[in-house]
Amino acid sequence: MTVATFEQLTAARDALTLARASGVREVRDSDGSTTVYKSDAEMAGALSALEGQISQLARGQPARQIHFTTSKGL
């Protein structure tokens, strides 16, 4: 697993936020990889995860809790 830098995480968050606001479900990252989301809820979950990683890096502390979000895809 590759560890993302603070700048990479914020760039990914910004791209995902813009894509979500515009209604686009496909996001192309700065490294050329493409992610296709099935729903807005899936995008919201990804944004939440990115925010958590960004705040964790900003504080410099390891995660003490892990929150899972599950869905049946309905």
N, C-alpha and C positions, 0 to 999 in steps of 0.2 A: 504494500500500500504506500502510495506517495503522499508525503505531507505537503499540504498546500501552504503557501505563504499568506500573510495578511493581505497583501496587494492582490493576489490571485483570488482569494475569497471575496474581497470587496468588489472586484471586477465581475465575478460570477454573480454575486448578489445584484449588482446594478443591471446586468444584462437580463437576469431573470425577472427583476422588477419591471423593467421596460417591456419585456415580452408579455408578462402577465397583464399589464395595463393596456397593452395594445390588442390583446385577445389572441396573440400568437401562441401556439402550443409547442413550437419547435425552437430550440435555443442552440446557437452555434457558439461554442466557447472560444476564447482567444487562441487556444492550442489547436483548433480545428475540429474538435470533437463535437458531435451533435447529440442533443438529448431531446426526445419527443415525449411530452407529457400527455396523459390521457384526460385529465380534468383540471379544473381550477383548484380543487382541493389538493391534488397532488403537487401542484406548483406552490401552493401555500405551505404545504409541509416541507418542501425543499427550501423555501425561503426561511422558514423557521429554523431548520437545521443549519443553514448557512449563518444566520444571525447568532445562533448558539456557538458555532465554531469561531466566529469573528470576536464575540465578546470573551470567549475563553482565551483566545490569543492576546486580546487587549489586556486582560487581567494577568495572564501568564500563569494560570493555575490549571491543574488537571481537572477533568470532569469528575464529579463525585456522584452524579446521577445520570442515568440514561433513560430517556423517555421514548417509548415506542408508539407509533401511530399506525394502526392497522385499518384495513378497509377490505370489503368484499368486492370492491370495484363497481359498485352499483351507481 
